[in-house]
Amino acid sequence: MIPEAVISDIKHAIDIVQVVSETVQIKKTGSNFAGLCPFHSEKTPSFTVSPIKQIYYCFGCGAGGSVFNFVMKRDGLTFPEAVRTLGGRCGIEVPERSMTPEEKESVGKREKIFLANRLASDFFSGILKGETGVHALAYLRNRGISQETIDHFGLGYAPDSWDSVSRCLSSHRVPVEIAVGSGLLIAKETGRFYDRFRHRIVFPIVDTAMQVSGFGGRVMDDALPKYLNSPETPVYHKARSLYGLHVAREGIRQSKTAFVVEGYFDVLALFQSGITQVAATLGTALTRDHVRLLSRCGAERFILVFDSDEAGIRAALRSVPVFQKEYMTAKVLVLPKGHDPDSFVRESGADAFLAMADKAMDLLEFLMDASIRRHGLSVEGRLKILGDMKEPFLALEDRVARSLYIRVLAEKVGIDEGAVHEKIHQRSGPGPLPRGDIPQPPVRQLPVGNSLELQIVSNLVRYAGIHPYCREVRVTEYFEEPGFKEIGSLALAYDGPPEAMTDWLLMNLREEGQRELVARLAIDEFPVIHQRCVALVDQYVRNKNRLGDDLTKRIRDAEIRGDHELWLVLMKEKQAFIADLKKRQDHAKKVKHKSGVSGGKTI
């Protein structure tokens, strides 16, 4: 836990413009700097850096925050890692403050699991190098894995025993509940425990902080299951973990390319051949967190190495909305039939693999061709192809891109482009129109209350002068949107210098979306006028107080229907509402009298 004073010192010693310019070519535009966003593909600069406020914001993808958030997102670091990295640059030592008992318990459990994993990793590695692991080592040698690669990835062997790991952890005094919590042991109904990984090659899964978060195990024969991974734990989440990423980071940063494969041996074989910018999913579909992890390492070009079978097609299909939501594009590399990356690179070499990667197909074109191969170009087949492509096309939020892909599909299947467009956007049945259908459903507008809430939050973030009035009238107590309420309440809780408020909010908000919103609001240079802020708050409070009219109507309706029970409930609600309203109005009058505010104007 890092003291806030140290974080503040580092923030003031580091120039965000200098840090950002190491990654992004930015040019001065007025009082700010602008350039192409490093976190999504774009041709027109929408990435803005404010040297005055020491924050950044991308108006294209919404990424934003302080210099710490930038380094975290760029390098795939945790907040403490980013603070220490930047502290090292400016020569500021980063001490740790003492933690509360709750913090100690949470951090302590994670640290104990990491320790158990490290002990187990060393144990598996040692077994592979010893007499018990001779046959496992021979298996790896037969698959072309060198000793250097074994050491680099920390490969090991879990002996054919029910309690070898258990005895290892026990000898190091690891509590049994930690061993079970790490997934290394499984508890029996009898109260006894046994090793999860037995008679398998073991692949330690290392996170970006170089901690062993989990394990994968592979059998050396035809036993099932062929692969076995750690279960979800406090330190391991397969939807946010990629095998080999800790080794791939530098290769991704230099090449701007990330290969995504599906197997441990695919990673090892490609790495050993000199293709280091590769990572593997861990028995799950590619997720947004996976894409974010890779983009933080510098990936701008994603190449998915899938099989051309049904499983590969399903994996590619699931990837379309993932990349769309992250403003990224991807290509698919399909290897010759019967090959995976491991076998192909061992047989044909790295140059042949990279040559095929240069010809990788666009993700949607891959899906089109796969559907054409599966259904053929008969009348029935063409209709099925259009059905296959409807969902991935509608996942495209860029309507121009969708139109271009529709044109490509029309040419491939020999159907009039207008007919393809109509079929793709055709409603499949009753109910709401799917996103992207024509006619377009109206864009959901925020309710007036929430719209005003956003404006009030904007004022609270950008102008501390309105804080006393907002505290007095307790404006955030009326807020309905939880995200706005948290930002507003936190802003009103701040009591430091106004120029440091943005930093404080960015450090204390829990959700990334909230931090990005604060960065967007804070980077706005439009002037704030005090009396307009007061008038806005007054308008919002008046709107909320009108809710009593709706309650009166509901009471009258209940009386007409003869629903006496509902009438009594609503009457109690109205009495409570009137009492609360009177209290608020009296409080607001006192506040205005005290502060000299009348009718929304400053006296």
Secondary structure per residue as TSV (DSSP state, phi and psi in degrees):
chain	resnum	aa	ss	phi	psi
A	1	M	-	360.0	120.8
A	2	I	-	-98.9	129.4
A	3	P	-	-58.7	141.2
A	4	E	H	-64.3	-30.4
A	5	A	H	-62.8	-38.7
A	6	V	H	-68.1	-42.0
A	7	I	H	-59.9	-42.5
A	8	S	H	-64.3	-41.0
A	9	D	H	-62.4	-42.8
A	10	I	H	-65.5	-41.7
A	11	K	H	-59.3	-40.2
A	12	H	H	-79.0	-21.6
A	13	A	H	-85.6	-20.4
A	14	I	S	-101.7	135.7
A	15	D	-	-96.3	115.6
A	16	I	H	-61.8	-31.7
A	17	V	H	-62.5	-42.3
A	18	Q	H	-66.2	-42.2
A	19	V	H	-64.9	-45.5
A	20	V	H	-65.8	-39.2
A	21	S	H	-66.2	-14.1
A	22	E	T	-70.7	-21.4
A	23	T	T	-114.1	-35.0
A	24	V	S	-120.5	136.5
A	25	Q	-	-80.2	109.4
A	26	I	E	-117.6	145.9
A	27	K	E	-122.7	148.5
A	28	K	E	-72.3	129.7
A	29	T	E	-132.2	99.9
A	30	G	T	69.6	-129.5
A	31	S	T	-89.4	-7.3
A	32	N	E	-110.7	-179.8
A	33	F	E	-121.9	149.7
A	34	A	E	-138.6	152.0
A	35	G	E	-168.4	-177.0
A	36	L	-	-77.0	134.8
A	37	C	-	-65.1	132.6
A	38	P	S	-80.1	-5.7
A	39	F	S	-105.9	-5.2
A	40	H	S	-156.0	159.5
A	41	S	-	-78.9	130.0
A	42	E	-	-155.8	156.4
A	43	K	S	-106.7	-24.5
A	44	T	S	-108.1	126.9
A	45	P	-	-58.3	124.4
A	46	S	-	-129.5	5.5
A	47	F	E	-94.0	119.0
A	48	T	E	-118.2	137.2
A	49	V	E	-122.4	128.8
A	50	S	E	-103.6	109.7
A	51	P	T	-70.1	-24.9
A	52	I	T	-73.0	-47.7
A	53	K	T	-91.0	-7.6
A	54	Q	T	56.0	47.9
A	55	I	E	-137.8	166.5
A	56	Y	E	-131.6	157.2
A	57	Y	E	-156.4	137.5
A	58	C	E	-106.1	120.1
A	59	F	T	-78.9	-4.1
A	60	G	T	-89.2	-52.5
A	61	C	T	-110.5	-7.9
A	62	G	-	88.7	0.8
A	63	A	-	-67.6	138.2
A	64	G	E	-170.3	162.9
A	65	G	E	152.2	-157.2
A	66	S	-	-91.6	-177.5
A	67	V	H	-62.1	-31.6
A	68	F	H	-65.5	-44.4
A	69	N	H	-63.1	-37.1
A	70	F	H	-63.3	-47.2
A	71	V	H	-66.4	-38.3
A	72	M	H	-59.8	-48.0
A	73	K	H	-70.8	-38.4
A	74	R	H	-70.9	-43.6
A	75	D	H	-103.0	-1.0
A	76	G	T	68.2	39.4
A	77	L	-	-104.1	160.0
A	78	T	-	-79.6	169.1
A	79	F	H	-61.4	-48.3
A	80	P	H	-59.1	-37.4
A	81	E	H	-64.7	-40.8
A	82	A	H	-65.1	-41.6
A	83	V	H	-62.1	-44.6
A	84	R	H	-67.6	-37.5
A	85	T	H	-61.7	-47.8
A	86	L	H	-72.5	-33.7
A	87	G	H	-61.8	-39.9
A	88	G	H	-63.1	-33.8
A	89	R	H	-67.2	-35.7
A	90	C	H	-105.4	9.7
A	91	G	T	75.0	24.1
A	92	I	-	-103.2	122.5
A	93	E	-	-73.4	140.2
A	94	V	-	-108.8	98.1
A	95	P	-	-82.7	175.6
A	96	E	-	-122.4	133.9
A	97	R	-	-83.2	162.9
A	98	S	-	-70.6	148.5
A	99	M	-	-100.8	159.6
A	100	T	-	-72.3	162.8
A	101	P	H	-56.5	-38.6
A	102	E	H	-65.6	-43.3
A	103	E	H	-63.4	-41.5
A	104	K	H	-62.1	-40.8
A	105	E	H	-65.0	-45.2
A	106	S	H	-65.6	-50.4
A	107	V	H	-65.5	-38.5
A	108	G	H	-61.1	-41.5
A	109	K	H	-64.2	-44.4
A	110	R	H	-61.8	-44.4
A	111	E	H	-63.8	-37.6
A	112	K	H	-67.9	-37.1
A	113	I	H	-67.2	-42.5
A	114	F	H	-60.4	-39.8
A	115	L	H	-64.7	-44.9
A	116	A	H	-59.5	-41.8
A	117	N	H	-64.5	-40.8
A	118	R	H	-65.9	-42.6
A	119	L	H	-62.0	-42.6
A	120	A	H	-66.2	-40.4
A	121	S	H	-60.4	-45.3
A	122	D	H	-63.7	-37.3
A	123	F	H	-64.2	-49.4
A	124	F	H	-60.5	-42.2
A	125	S	H	-63.1	-42.5
A	126	G	H	-64.9	-38.8
A	127	I	H	-63.7	-39.7
A	128	L	H	-62.6	-33.1
A	129	K	H	-83.8	-12.1
A	130	G	S	-97.1	-170.9
A	131	E	G	-64.4	-37.3
A	132	T	G	-64.9	-24.6
A	133	G	G	-99.6	14.0
A	134	V	H	-58.8	-48.3
A	135	H	H	-67.9	-32.3
A	136	A	H	-69.0	-40.3
A	137	L	H	-64.5	-39.5
A	138	A	H	-63.4	-37.1
A	139	Y	H	-60.9	-45.9
A	140	L	H	-64.4	-39.7
A	141	R	H	-62.6	-42.1
A	142	N	H	-63.8	-25.5
A	143	R	T	-91.2	8.4
A	144	G	T	81.7	16.6
A	145	I	-	-88.9	123.2
A	146	S	-	-81.1	164.1
A	147	Q	H	-64.0	-35.8
A	148	E	H	-61.2	-42.5
A	149	T	H	-68.3	-39.8
A	150	I	H	-57.2	-46.7
A	151	D	H	-68.0	-40.1
A	152	H	H	-63.3	-38.0
A	153	F	H	-98.1	-1.3
A	154	G	T	65.9	35.0
A	155	L	-	-63.3	153.3
A	156	G	E	-147.7	-173.3
A	157	Y	E	-138.4	128.8
A	158	A	E	-91.7	115.4
A	159	P	-	-63.8	162.1
A	160	D	S	-80.1	73.1
A	161	S	-	-146.1	151.2
A	162	W	S	-87.9	-14.5
A	163	D	S	-141.1	17.7
A	164	S	H	-66.2	-44.6
A	165	V	H	-67.0	-40.7
A	166	S	H	-57.4	-44.9
A	167	R	H	-67.9	-36.1
A	168	C	H	-61.9	-48.9
A	169	L	H	-66.7	-39.0
A	170	S	H	-62.4	-37.4
A	171	S	H	-66.3	-23.2
A	172	H	T	-99.1	13.9
A	173	R	T	59.8	36.1
A	174	V	-	-80.7	122.0
A	175	P	-	-57.5	143.7
A	176	V	H	-62.8	-31.8
A	177	E	H	-68.3	-30.0
A	178	I	H	-72.2	-41.1
A	179	A	H	-62.4	-39.3
A	180	V	H	-72.1	-41.8
A	181	G	H	-62.7	-26.0
A	182	S	T	-81.1	-12.4
A	183	G	T	87.3	-0.8
A	184	L	S	-74.6	-30.4
A	185	L	E	-117.6	153.1
A	186	I	E	-118.5	133.3
A	187	A	E	-86.8	133.4
A	188	K	-	-87.2	161.4
A	189	E	T	-65.6	-22.8
A	190	T	T	-77.1	-7.0
A	191	G	S	95.7	-3.3
A	192	R	-	-93.9	172.8
A	193	F	E	-133.1	154.1
A	194	Y	E	-144.7	160.3
A	195	D	E	-69.7	136.8
A	196	R	S	-72.2	-44.8
A	197	F	-	-98.9	120.4
A	198	R	-	-140.3	133.5
A	199	H	S	52.5	50.9
A	200	R	E	-140.5	149.5
A	201	I	E	-68.5	134.4
A	202	V	E	-112.9	132.8
A	203	F	E	-115.0	106.0
A	204	P	E	-64.4	135.6
A	205	I	E	-100.4	116.2
A	206	V	E	-109.4	132.3
A	207	D	-	-85.0	-178.4
A	208	T	T	-70.2	-15.4
A	209	A	T	-92.4	10.9
A	210	M	S	66.7	27.3
A	211	Q	-	-101.8	140.7
A	212	V	E	-76.0	110.9
A	213	S	E	-95.9	-23.9
A	214	G	E	-169.3	-170.8
A	215	F	E	-141.7	154.1
A	216	G	E	-122.7	145.1
A	217	G	E	-130.5	139.9
A	218	R	E	-126.4	135.6
A	219	V	-	-73.5	162.8
A	220	M	S	-109.3	11.2
A	221	D	S	-138.2	-151.2
A	222	D	S	-97.8	12.5
A	223	A	-	-64.0	155.2
A	224	L	S	-119.4	146.7
A	225	P	S	-74.6	147.2
A	226	K	S	-63.8	-44.2
A	227	Y	E	-116.4	145.1
A	228	L	E	-139.5	124.3
A	229	N	E	-111.2	160.9
A	230	S	-	-59.3	149.3
A	231	P	-	-75.4	172.9
A	232	E	-	-63.8	132.7
A	233	T	-	-136.0	175.0
A	234	P	S	-60.0	-17.2
A	235	V	S	-118.0	-5.0
A	236	Y	-	-130.7	121.8
A	237	H	-	-133.7	114.2
A	238	K	G	-64.4	-27.5
A	239	A	G	-73.4	-11.1
A	240	R	G	-123.8	18.1
A	241	S	-	-127.4	144.8
A	242	L	-	-133.4	131.8
A	243	Y	B	-74.0	130.1
A	244	G	T	87.8	0.0
A	245	L	H	-63.2	-34.9
A	246	H	H	-63.1	-28.5
A	247	V	H	-88.5	-27.9
A	248	A	H	-83.1	-14.8
A	249	R	H	-55.1	-46.6
A	250	E	H	-67.8	-40.6
A	251	G	H	-63.7	-38.5
A	252	I	H	-66.1	-43.9
A	253	R	H	-61.4	-41.2
A	254	Q	H	-74.8	-40.0
A	255	S	H	-91.7	-15.3
A	256	K	S	62.3	15.3
A	257	T	E	-123.5	142.2
A	258	A	E	-129.1	123.5
A	259	F	E	-91.4	130.2
A	260	V	E	-112.3	117.7
A	261	V	E	-117.1	-177.0
A	262	E	S	-117.7	-1.7
A	263	G	-	-137.2	153.1
A	264	Y	H	-60.3	-46.5
A	265	F	H	-68.5	-25.3
A	266	D	H	-63.4	-43.8
A	267	V	H	-62.2	-47.7
A	268	L	H	-62.4	-44.5
A	269	A	H	-66.0	-43.6
A	270	L	H	-66.8	-43.3
A	271	F	H	-59.5	-44.5
A	272	Q	H	-65.7	-26.3
A	273	S	T	-86.2	-1.6
A	274	G	T	104.4	-2.6
A	275	I	-	-95.0	92.9
A	276	T	-	-92.7	-12.3
A	277	Q	-	-87.1	56.1
A	278	V	E	-134.6	142.0
A	279	A	E	-144.6	159.9
A	280	A	E	-123.8	142.6
A	281	T	-	-71.4	161.8
A	282	L	-	-116.5	66.3
A	283	G	S	72.4	22.9
A	284	T	S	-141.3	162.6
A	285	A	-	-68.0	156.9
A	286	L	-	-63.4	134.1
A	287	T	-	-117.0	169.9
A	288	R	H	-61.6	-36.1
A	289	D	H	-65.2	-36.5
A	290	H	H	-60.8	-47.5
A	291	V	H	-62.8	-39.9
A	292	R	H	-65.1	-41.7
A	293	L	H	-57.8	-45.1
A	294	L	H	-69.7	-39.6
A	295	S	H	-67.7	-32.3
A	296	R	H	-67.1	-25.0
A	297	C	T	-81.6	-3.6
A	298	G	T	108.8	7.2
A	299	A	-	-71.8	126.4
A	300	E	-	-115.3	-18.9
A	301	R	E	-124.0	119.6
A	302	F	E	-109.7	127.2
A	303	I	E	-122.4	113.3
A	304	L	E	-91.7	123.1
A	305	V	E	-100.5	93.7
A	306	F	E	-110.1	158.9
A	307	D	-	-74.9	157.5
A	308	S	S	-89.0	9.6
A	309	D	S	-83.6	-175.3
A	310	E	H	-59.2	-40.3
A	311	A	H	-63.2	-42.0
A	312	G	H	-64.9	-39.5
A	313	I	H	-65.2	-42.5
A	314	R	H	-62.7	-40.2
A	315	A	H	-63.3	-43.2
A	316	A	H	-63.8	-41.2
A	317	L	H	-61.4	-42.5
A	318	R	H	-67.9	-21.0
A	319	S	H	-80.0	-20.9
A	320	V	H	-57.5	-56.9
A	321	P	H	-65.1	-27.6
A	322	V	H	-60.6	-49.6
A	323	F	H	-71.4	-34.6
A	324	Q	H	-62.8	-42.7
A	325	K	H	-70.7	-21.9
A	326	E	T	-100.3	12.0
A	327	Y	T	56.4	34.8
A	328	M	-	-118.9	158.4
A	329	T	-	-117.6	157.7
A	330	A	E	-143.1	157.3
A	331	K	E	-122.2	160.6
A	332	V	E	-120.1	126.9
A	333	L	E	-102.7	116.5
A	334	V	E	-105.8	117.1
A	335	L	-	-81.7	161.2
A	336	P	-	-54.5	150.4
A	337	K	T	-55.5	135.6
A	338	G	T	90.0	-2.3
A	339	H	-	-113.7	146.3
A	340	D	-	-118.0	173.6
A	341	P	H	-55.2	-37.5
A	342	D	H	-60.1	-54.9
A	343	S	H	-69.7	-36.1
A	344	F	H	-67.4	-45.9
A	345	V	H	-71.7	-29.6
A	346	R	H	-71.0	-32.5
A	347	E	H	-86.5	-40.0
A	348	S	H	-112.0	-15.9
A	349	G	-	93.5	166.5
A	350	A	H	-67.3	-38.4
A	351	D	H	-61.4	-41.0
A	352	A	H	-66.0	-38.0
A	353	F	H	-64.5	-46.4
A	354	L	H	-66.0	-34.5
A	355	A	H	-63.5	-40.2
A	356	M	H	-68.4	-34.7
A	357	A	H	-63.6	-35.0
A	358	D	H	-65.2	-22.0
A	359	K	T	-105.0	15.3
A	360	A	-	-58.3	145.3
A	361	M	E	-84.4	147.5
A	362	D	E	-57.0	142.9
A	363	L	H	-54.8	-46.1
A	364	L	H	-72.4	-34.6
A	365	E	H	-66.7	-35.0
A	366	F	H	-59.4	-44.7
A	367	L	H	-65.5	-38.8
A	368	M	H	-60.3	-51.4
A	369	D	H	-64.0	-38.4
A	370	A	H	-63.3	-40.6
A	371	S	H	-67.6	-38.7
A	372	I	H	-63.9	-42.8
A	373	R	H	-63.7	-36.3
A	374	R	H	-75.2	-39.0
A	375	H	H	-105.5	-19.8
A	376	G	-	75.9	179.4
A	377	L	S	-110.8	28.0
A	378	S	S	-70.7	170.6
A	379	V	H	-57.6	-47.4
A	380	E	H	-64.3	-39.5
A	381	G	H	-63.2	-41.7
A	382	R	H	-64.6	-38.0
A	383	L	H	-64.7	-39.1
A	384	K	H	-66.7	-36.3
A	385	I	H	-62.1	-44.6
A	386	L	H	-62.3	-37.9
A	387	G	H	-64.3	-40.4
A	388	D	H	-61.9	-38.4
A	389	M	H	-89.2	-7.0
A	390	K	H	-60.6	-51.6
A	391	E	H	-63.6	-49.2
A	392	P	H	-63.5	-33.1
A	393	F	H	-67.5	-42.4
A	394	L	H	-70.7	-16.5
A	395	A	T	-72.4	-17.0
A	396	L	-	-75.0	115.8
A	397	E	-	-79.1	-23.1
A	398	D	-	-81.7	107.2
A	399	R	H	-67.1	-30.1
A	400	V	H	-65.5	-46.5
A	401	A	H	-61.3	-40.8
A	402	R	H	-62.0	-41.2
A	403	S	H	-63.2	-39.9
A	404	L	H	-65.9	-40.7
A	405	Y	H	-67.0	-36.7
A	406	I	H	-61.0	-39.1
A	407	R	H	-63.2	-42.8
A	408	V	H	-62.0	-45.2
A	409	L	H	-63.3	-40.8
A	410	A	H	-59.5	-40.5
A	411	E	H	-68.6	-38.2
A	412	K	H	-67.3	-37.3
A	413	V	H	-101.8	-3.9
A	414	G	T	70.3	40.1
A	415	I	-	-120.8	146.0
A	416	D	-	-54.4	134.4
A	417	E	H	-58.0	-39.7
A	418	G	H	-63.4	-38.0
A	419	A	H	-67.6	-39.5
A	420	V	H	-63.2	-43.7
A	421	H	H	-59.1	-44.7
A	422	E	H	-64.7	-41.7
A	423	K	H	-66.0	-42.3
A	424	I	H	-63.0	-38.5
A	425	H	T	-95.3	8.0
A	426	Q	S	-74.3	136.9
A	427	R	-	-68.0	137.2
A	428	S	-	-89.2	-7.5
A	429	G	S	170.6	-173.8
A	430	P	S	-66.8	159.8
A	431	G	S	115.4	-176.3
A	432	P	S	-66.5	150.8
A	433	L	-	-66.9	136.5
A	434	P	-	-63.5	155.6
A	435	R	T	-57.6	133.1
A	436	G	T	92.6	-6.5
A	437	D	-	-65.9	156.7
A	438	I	S	-112.0	125.5
A	439	P	S	-72.4	149.7
A	440	Q	-	-66.1	133.2
A	441	P	-	-65.8	148.5
A	442	P	-	-62.4	142.5
A	443	V	-	-65.2	130.9
A	444	R	-	-65.4	120.7
A	445	Q	-	-91.9	140.5
A	446	L	-	-64.9	143.1
A	447	P	-	-58.1	155.9
A	448	V	H	-54.9	-40.0
A	449	G	H	-58.6	-47.0
A	450	N	H	-68.2	-35.2
A	451	S	H	-61.4	-43.8
A	452	L	H	-66.8	-36.1
A	453	E	H	-59.8	-43.6
A	454	L	H	-62.0	-41.8
A	455	Q	H	-64.8	-39.6
A	456	I	H	-66.5	-43.1
A	457	V	H	-60.3	-40.1
A	458	S	H	-58.4	-43.8
A	459	N	H	-66.5	-40.0
A	460	L	H	-63.8	-36.8
A	461	V	H	-74.1	-36.4
A	462	R	H	-96.7	-16.9
A	463	Y	-	-142.6	101.8
A	464	A	G	-70.6	-15.9
A	465	G	G	-65.1	-20.5
A	466	I	G	-88.6	-9.0
A	467	H	H	-58.6	-46.9
A	468	P	H	-57.9	-43.5
A	469	Y	H	-65.1	-42.1
A	470	C	H	-66.3	-34.2
A	471	R	H	-65.9	-42.1
A	472	E	H	-65.1	-43.3
A	473	V	H	-87.1	-1.3
A	474	R	T	54.1	50.1
A	475	V	G	-64.1	-35.0
A	476	T	G	-70.8	-15.3
A	477	E	G	-67.4	-21.7
A	478	Y	G	-83.7	-17.1
A	479	F	-	-60.6	137.7
A	480	E	-	-101.1	-31.7
A	481	E	-	-79.1	114.0
A	482	P	H	-57.9	-39.6
A	483	G	H	-63.7	-44.0
A	484	F	H	-64.9	-40.1
A	485	K	H	-63.0	-39.5
A	486	E	H	-67.7	-43.0
A	487	I	H	-63.9	-46.7
A	488	G	H	-62.7	-44.8
A	489	S	H	-63.9	-38.9
A	490	L	H	-66.9	-40.2
A	491	A	H	-62.2	-41.0
A	492	L	H	-72.0	-20.1
A	493	A	H	-81.6	-13.9
A	494	Y	-	-74.4	135.7
A	495	D	-	-131.6	21.3
A	496	G	S	-95.0	-168.7
A	497	P	-	-64.1	140.1
A	498	P	G	-56.1	-36.6
A	499	E	G	-68.4	-16.0
A	500	A	G	-102.3	2.5
A	501	M	H	-65.7	-40.9
A	502	T	H	-59.4	-45.9
A	503	D	H	-57.5	-43.9
A	504	W	H	-63.6	-42.3
A	505	L	H	-64.2	-44.7
A	506	L	H	-63.0	-30.9
A	507	M	H	-80.5	-25.4
A	508	N	H	-106.5	-12.7
A	509	L	-	-75.7	139.6
A	510	R	-	-84.3	-36.8
A	511	E	-	-93.5	137.7
A	512	E	H	-61.3	-38.7
A	513	G	H	-61.7	-36.8
A	514	Q	H	-67.9	-40.7
A	515	R	H	-64.1	-39.9
A	516	E	H	-65.8	-37.7
A	517	L	H	-64.5	-44.0
A	518	V	H	-60.5	-41.8
A	519	A	H	-62.5	-41.5
A	520	R	H	-64.6	-42.8
A	521	L	H	-68.2	-41.3
A	522	A	H	-69.5	-29.4
A	523	I	H	-79.0	-12.2
A	524	D	-	-67.9	129.4
A	525	E	-	-102.6	7.2
A	526	F	-	-64.1	132.6
A	527	P	-	-64.4	146.8
A	528	V	-	-105.4	129.4
A	529	I	-	-109.7	126.9
A	530	H	H	-57.1	-49.3
A	531	Q	H	-68.1	-27.2
A	532	R	H	-70.2	-35.9
A	533	C	H	-62.4	-43.8
A	534	V	H	-62.9	-44.6
A	535	A	H	-62.0	-37.8
A	536	L	H	-64.4	-44.0
A	537	V	H	-63.2	-42.8
A	538	D	H	-61.8	-42.7
A	539	Q	H	-61.2	-43.0
A	540	Y	H	-63.4	-45.8
A	541	V	H	-64.0	-40.0
A	542	R	H	-61.9	-42.6
A	543	N	H	-59.8	-42.5
A	544	K	H	-67.3	-34.7
A	545	N	H	-71.3	-20.4
A	546	R	T	-71.7	-8.2
A	547	L	H	-59.8	-20.8
A	548	G	H	-63.3	-29.6
A	549	D	H	-62.8	-41.0
A	550	D	H	-65.2	-39.1
A	551	L	H	-64.6	-38.3
A	552	T	H	-63.1	-41.6
A	553	K	H	-62.8	-42.4
A	554	R	H	-64.4	-36.5
A	555	I	H	-64.3	-43.6
A	556	R	H	-64.0	-40.5
A	557	D	H	-63.8	-41.3
A	558	A	H	-63.7	-36.9
A	559	E	H	-66.8	-40.9
A	560	I	H	-64.6	-39.8
A	561	R	H	-76.9	-11.0
A	562	G	T	77.0	21.4
A	563	D	-	-87.0	84.0
A	564	H	H	-66.0	-37.2
A	565	E	H	-63.7	-46.3
A	566	L	H	-65.2	-38.1
A	567	W	H	-58.8	-43.7
A	568	L	H	-62.9	-43.0
A	569	V	H	-61.7	-45.9
A	570	L	H	-67.4	-35.6
A	571	M	H	-63.5	-40.1
A	572	K	H	-64.2	-39.7
A	573	E	H	-61.7	-41.9
A	574	K	H	-67.1	-40.5
A	575	Q	H	-61.0	-42.8
A	576	A	H	-65.5	-38.4
A	577	F	H	-64.6	-44.8
A	578	I	H	-63.2	-42.4
A	579	A	H	-62.7	-44.2
A	580	D	H	-66.6	-38.4
A	581	L	H	-64.4	-44.7
A	582	K	H	-62.2	-40.5
A	583	K	H	-62.9	-42.1
A	584	R	H	-67.4	-42.3
A	585	Q	H	-63.2	-44.3
A	586	D	H	-61.5	-41.1
A	587	H	H	-64.9	-42.0
A	588	A	H	-65.0	-38.7
A	589	K	H	-62.5	-42.6
A	590	K	H	-62.2	-41.2
A	591	V	H	-63.2	-47.4
A	592	K	H	-63.0	-40.6
A	593	H	H	-63.5	-42.8
A	594	K	H	-66.9	-41.1
A	595	S	H	-89.8	-6.9
A	596	G	T	76.7	25.8
A	597	V	E	-103.9	130.5
A	598	S	E	-142.4	127.9
A	599	G	T	61.1	26.9
A	600	G	T	79.3	10.0
A	601	K	E	-119.1	147.6
A	602	T	E	-83.6	129.6
A	603	I	-	-91.4	360.0
